[in-house]
Amino acid sequence: MSDRLSGIAAFVNAAEAGSFALAAERMHLTRSAVAKSIVRLEDRLGTRLFHRTTRSQSLTEDGHAFYERCVRALAELEAGEATLSAGRRDPYGRLHVSVPVLFGRRCVAPVLLALAARYPRLELQISFTDRVTDLVEEGVDLVIRSGRLRDASAALVARKLGEQAMILVASPGYLARHGVPAGVDDLAGHQGVIYASGRRNANWPVPDTGGANGGWRDIEIAHRLRLDDLETIVSAAKADAGIARLPCWLIADEVRAGALVRVLPELSGPRVDVHLAWLRTPHLPLKMRVAIDELVTRIPPLLAIGASERC
C-alpha cells in the first residue's frame, strides 16, 4: 500500500501549483525530488500524467482523470486525520499564519507564541507581510488582513476581528508651543507627521459636514516629515515634531502615559475592518480551530481600545 501512495502528494501539489518548482516549495523539497517522485509514479501507472515543455507543463487526459481520483482519496484521508485529531486534547503539526508586519509583530505574534508555548507539538510559522497573501500558492493556513477582502469568495471563510481606529495625537510639548486645535480649520496652522508609502495619498480624512450624504473628505496637512514606518512616526510625534494620525492599538500605552495626547477626537476618521480568514474545508484541523479560537478571543479587545475616548 505504501508503494501505491508514493508520489501522490507530489503529483497533486504539482497539478495544483502548475509547476514542479512551486510544488517543491510547498512541500519543502527540491524540484528534483518532486520530479523524480512523479516520474516513478508515471512508470508505475504506465502512462504520462503531464505534458512537459521547457516553458510549461499541463495535465494529460489521464492526468486529469487521475488527479480527480487522488483529490477525493486525499480528502478522505484528511477527514480521517481530522477525526482522530478531534479526539486529542493537544493540537499538533505545522500551522502557517500570515499577518501584517507591524500589527502582526505587536498584537498577533504574542498571542500565537503563547499558543505555541502551551502546545509543544504545534509547529508555528508566521509570515510578516503587508501584501495580499495567496493562501493556496503559499501554503498558508490562516491570514489576518486589514481592509476589504479583495478575494472574498465561497472558498474563503472570514471572521471579523474588529475595526482599526485611527486617531490624531501630538506631544504635550508640541501642543504647549503651538496650541491645541479646536477644529478642522485650525489644522492649517500646524505641522503634521505624515504616513506615506509610494504614491499612496498622504492626506487625512475628516467628516464631510457639508456633503449631502455626510461621509468623509480628505484634507491636506502641512508637513516636513513624510515617513513610511508607523513606529518612526510615533517617535517623531513624541519628539514634538507635529500632529500624527496613528492606529490606536499602536499608541494606547503612550496616550495612557501622557507621552501623547489625543487631538480633535471627532476626526478619528473611517475605521478599517480587520479580518481573520482561511480556506473553507469540511474538516477543520484541531491546530486551526485552536488558533482561530485564540485569535478571535484575544485580538478584538486590542482593536476595541480605539472605541474608547481614553484610547
C-alpha positions as CSV (number, residue, x, y, z in Angstrom):
1,M,0.0,0.0,0.0
2,S,2.8,2.4,0.8
3,D,4.3,1.9,-2.6
4,R,0.9,2.8,-4.2
5,L,0.7,6.0,-2.3
6,S,4.2,7.1,-3.1
7,G,4.3,10.2,-5.3
8,I,0.6,11.0,-4.9
9,A,1.2,14.1,-2.8
10,A,3.9,15.4,-5.2
11,F,1.6,14.8,-8.2
12,V,-1.4,16.6,-6.6
13,N,0.8,19.5,-5.5
14,A,2.3,19.8,-8.9
15,A,-1.1,19.7,-10.6
16,E,-2.5,22.4,-8.4
17,A,0.6,24.6,-8.4
18,G,1.1,24.4,-12.1
19,S,4.8,23.6,-11.8
20,F,7.2,21.2,-10.2
21,A,9.2,24.2,-8.7
22,L,6.1,25.6,-6.9
23,A,5.1,22.2,-5.7
24,A,8.6,21.7,-4.3
25,E,8.3,25.0,-2.3
26,R,5.0,23.9,-0.9
27,M,6.4,20.5,0.2
28,H,9.8,21.9,1.4
29,L,11.6,19.6,-1.1
30,T,13.9,20.1,-4.0
31,R,12.4,20.4,-7.6
32,S,14.5,17.3,-8.5
33,A,12.9,15.3,-5.7
34,V,9.4,16.2,-6.8
35,A,10.2,15.5,-10.5
36,K,11.7,12.1,-9.7
37,S,8.7,11.1,-7.5
38,I,6.3,11.9,-10.3
39,V,8.4,10.1,-12.9
40,R,8.4,7.0,-10.7
41,L,4.6,7.3,-10.3
42,E,4.2,7.6,-14.1
43,D,6.3,4.5,-14.6
44,R,4.3,2.6,-12.1
45,L,1.0,3.6,-13.7
46,G,2.3,3.1,-17.2
47,T,1.1,6.5,-18.5
48,R,2.2,10.1,-18.8
49,L,0.4,12.4,-16.3
50,F,1.9,15.7,-17.5
51,H,2.6,17.2,-20.9
52,R,6.1,18.8,-20.4
53,T,7.9,21.5,-22.4
54,T,10.8,23.7,-21.5
55,R,8.4,26.5,-20.6
56,S,5.2,24.9,-19.3
57,Q,3.5,21.8,-18.1
58,S,-0.1,20.6,-18.1
59,L,-2.1,17.6,-17.2
60,T,-2.7,14.9,-19.8
61,E,-6.2,13.4,-20.2
62,D,-5.1,10.5,-18.0
63,G,-3.5,13.1,-15.6
64,H,-6.8,14.9,-15.2
65,A,-8.7,11.7,-14.5
66,F,-6.1,10.5,-12.0
67,Y,-6.0,13.9,-10.3
68,E,-9.7,13.9,-9.6
69,R,-9.5,10.5,-8.0
70,C,-6.4,11.5,-6.0
71,V,-8.1,14.6,-4.6
72,R,-11.1,12.6,-3.4
73,A,-8.8,10.0,-1.8
74,L,-6.7,12.6,-0.1
75,A,-9.9,14.4,1.2
76,E,-10.9,11.1,2.8
77,L,-7.5,10.7,4.4
78,E,-7.7,14.3,5.7
79,A,-11.1,13.6,7.1
80,G,-9.8,10.5,8.8
81,E,-6.9,12.5,10.3
82,A,-9.3,15.3,11.4
83,T,-11.5,12.8,13.1
84,L,-8.5,11.4,15.0
85,S,-7.2,14.8,15.7
86,A,-10.5,15.9,17.2
87,G,-10.2,13.1,19.8
88,R,-6.8,14.5,21.0
89,R,-6.6,17.3,23.5
90,D,-3.5,18.9,22.1
91,P,-3.1,20.3,18.5
92,Y,-0.1,19.2,16.5
93,G,1.6,19.8,13.2
94,R,2.6,22.8,11.2
95,L,0.5,26.0,11.4
96,H,1.4,28.7,8.9
97,V,-0.1,32.2,9.6
98,S,0.3,35.3,7.5
99,V,0.0,38.7,9.3
100,P,0.5,42.4,8.5
101,V,4.1,43.4,9.6
102,L,3.5,45.9,12.4
103,F,0.1,44.7,13.7
104,G,1.4,41.2,13.5
105,R,4.5,41.9,15.4
106,R,2.8,44.0,18.1
107,C,-0.6,42.2,18.5
108,V,-0.8,38.8,16.8
109,A,2.7,37.3,17.3
110,P,2.4,37.4,21.2
111,V,-0.9,35.5,21.0
112,L,0.5,32.8,18.7
113,L,3.8,32.5,20.5
114,A,1.9,31.9,23.8
115,L,-0.2,29.3,21.9
116,A,2.9,27.5,20.7
117,A,4.4,27.5,24.2
118,R,1.2,25.9,25.5
119,Y,1.2,23.1,22.9
120,P,4.7,21.6,22.4
121,R,3.6,19.5,19.4
122,L,2.4,22.6,17.4
123,E,4.9,23.8,14.8
124,L,4.4,27.6,14.2
125,Q,5.4,29.5,11.1
126,I,4.5,33.3,11.0
127,S,5.0,35.3,7.8
128,F,5.0,39.1,8.2
129,T,4.0,40.9,5.1
130,D,1.7,43.8,4.1
131,R,1.0,42.4,0.6
132,V,-2.1,40.2,-0.1
133,T,-1.2,36.6,0.5
134,D,-2.4,33.8,-1.8
135,L,-3.3,31.1,0.7
136,V,-3.2,28.2,-1.8
137,E,0.0,29.2,-3.6
138,E,1.9,30.0,-0.4
139,G,0.5,27.1,1.8
140,V,-1.0,29.5,4.4
141,D,-3.5,28.2,6.9
142,L,-4.7,31.4,8.4
143,V,-4.3,35.1,7.3
144,I,-5.1,38.4,9.1
145,R,-5.9,41.3,6.8
146,S,-6.8,44.9,7.2
147,G,-9.3,46.5,4.8
148,R,-11.6,44.9,2.2
149,L,-11.1,41.2,1.4
150,R,-10.5,41.6,-2.3
151,D,-10.5,37.8,-2.9
152,A,-13.6,37.1,-0.8
153,S,-15.4,34.1,-2.3
154,A,-17.3,30.9,-1.3
155,A,-13.9,29.2,-0.9
156,L,-12.8,31.6,1.8
157,V,-14.1,31.8,5.4
158,A,-13.7,35.1,7.1
159,R,-14.2,36.3,10.7
160,K,-14.2,40.0,11.5
161,L,-11.9,40.6,14.5
162,G,-12.8,44.3,14.8
163,E,-12.1,47.7,13.4
164,Q,-8.8,49.6,13.4
165,A,-9.4,53.1,14.8
166,M,-7.1,55.9,13.6
167,I,-6.7,58.9,15.9
168,L,-4.8,62.3,15.8
169,V,-2.2,62.7,18.5
170,A,0.6,65.1,19.5
171,S,3.0,65.5,22.3
172,P,2.3,67.8,25.3
173,G,5.4,69.8,24.4
174,Y,4.3,70.4,20.8
175,L,0.8,71.5,21.9
176,A,2.2,73.8,24.6
177,R,4.2,75.7,21.9
178,H,1.7,75.6,19.0
179,G,-1.6,75.5,20.7
180,V,-4.4,72.9,20.7
181,P,-6.5,72.9,17.5
182,A,-10.2,73.4,18.2
183,G,-11.4,72.3,14.8
184,V,-10.5,71.3,11.3
185,D,-9.7,74.8,10.2
186,D,-7.1,75.1,13.0
187,L,-5.0,72.3,11.5
188,A,-3.9,74.8,8.8
189,G,-1.6,76.3,11.3
190,H,0.0,73.1,12.4
191,Q,2.7,70.6,11.2
192,G,1.8,67.0,10.5
193,V,4.0,63.9,10.7
194,I,2.6,62.1,7.6
195,Y,2.5,58.4,6.8
196,A,3.1,57.9,3.1
197,S,4.2,54.9,1.1
198,G,4.9,55.1,-2.6
199,R,2.2,57.1,-4.3
200,R,-0.3,56.5,-1.5
201,N,-2.4,59.6,-0.6
202,A,-0.9,61.4,2.3
203,N,-4.0,63.4,3.1
204,W,-6.2,62.9,6.2
205,P,-9.9,62.0,6.1
206,V,-12.3,64.3,8.0
207,P,-16.1,64.3,8.4
208,D,-17.7,65.9,5.3
209,T,-20.3,68.0,7.2
210,G,-21.2,69.9,4.1
211,G,-21.9,66.9,1.9
212,A,-25.4,65.9,1.0
213,N,-24.9,62.4,2.4
214,G,-22.3,63.0,5.1
215,G,-19.3,60.8,4.7
216,W,-15.7,61.8,4.6
217,R,-13.4,64.2,2.6
218,D,-9.6,64.5,2.5
219,I,-7.7,67.5,3.8
220,E,-4.1,68.3,3.1
221,I,-1.9,68.9,6.2
222,A,1.3,70.9,6.1
223,H,4.3,68.7,6.8
224,R,8.1,68.4,6.7
225,L,8.2,64.7,7.7
226,R,6.8,62.1,5.3
227,L,7.6,58.6,6.6
228,D,6.5,55.0,5.7
229,D,7.1,53.5,9.1
230,L,4.5,53.9,11.8
231,E,6.9,53.3,14.7
232,T,9.1,56.1,13.4
233,I,6.1,58.4,13.2
234,V,5.3,57.6,16.9
235,S,8.9,58.5,17.8
236,A,8.7,61.8,15.8
237,A,5.4,62.8,17.4
238,K,6.8,62.1,20.9
239,A,9.8,64.3,20.0
240,D,7.5,67.3,19.4
241,A,7.6,67.1,15.6
242,G,3.9,67.6,15.0
243,I,0.5,66.1,14.9
244,A,0.3,62.4,13.7
245,R,-2.5,60.1,12.6
246,L,-1.9,56.7,14.0
247,P,-3.8,53.4,14.9
248,C,-5.0,53.4,18.5
249,W,-3.7,49.9,19.2
250,L,-0.2,51.2,18.5
251,I,-0.1,54.2,20.8
252,A,-2.6,53.3,23.5
253,D,0.3,53.0,26.1
254,E,1.7,56.4,25.1
255,V,-1.7,58.0,25.4
256,R,-2.3,56.5,28.8
257,A,1.1,57.5,30.0
258,G,0.6,61.1,28.7
259,A,3.5,61.0,26.3
260,L,1.0,61.7,23.5
261,V,-2.4,63.5,23.7
262,R,-5.5,63.0,21.6
263,V,-6.3,65.9,19.3
264,L,-9.7,66.5,17.8
265,P,-11.3,63.1,18.7
266,E,-14.1,63.7,16.3
267,L,-11.6,63.5,13.4
268,S,-10.6,59.9,14.1
269,G,-11.6,59.0,10.5
270,P,-13.3,56.0,9.0
271,R,-12.4,52.7,10.7
272,V,-10.8,49.8,8.8
273,D,-12.1,46.3,9.2
274,V,-9.7,43.6,10.3
275,H,-10.4,40.0,9.3
276,L,-9.1,36.5,10.1
277,A,-9.6,34.3,7.0
278,W,-8.9,30.7,5.9
279,L,-9.8,28.3,3.1
280,R,-13.1,26.6,3.5
281,T,-12.7,22.9,4.4
282,P,-15.2,20.3,5.5
283,H,-12.9,19.2,8.3
284,L,-11.0,22.0,10.1
285,P,-7.9,20.6,11.7
286,L,-7.6,20.9,15.5
287,K,-4.5,23.1,15.2
288,M,-6.5,25.7,13.1
289,R,-9.6,25.5,15.4
290,V,-7.4,26.2,18.5
291,A,-5.6,29.1,16.8
292,I,-8.8,30.6,15.4
293,D,-10.5,30.5,18.9
294,E,-7.5,32.1,20.5
295,L,-7.2,34.9,17.9
296,V,-11.0,35.6,18.0
297,T,-10.8,35.8,21.8
298,R,-7.6,37.8,22.2
299,I,-7.4,40.2,19.2
300,P,-10.8,42.0,19.4
301,P,-10.1,43.6,22.8
302,L,-6.9,45.1,21.4
303,L,-8.7,46.7,18.5
304,A,-11.6,47.8,20.7
305,I,-9.3,50.1,22.5
306,G,-10.0,52.6,19.7
307,A,-13.6,52.8,20.7
308,S,-12.7,54.5,24.0
309,E,-12.2,58.2,24.2
310,R,-9.3,57.5,26.5
311,C,-7.7,55.2,23.9
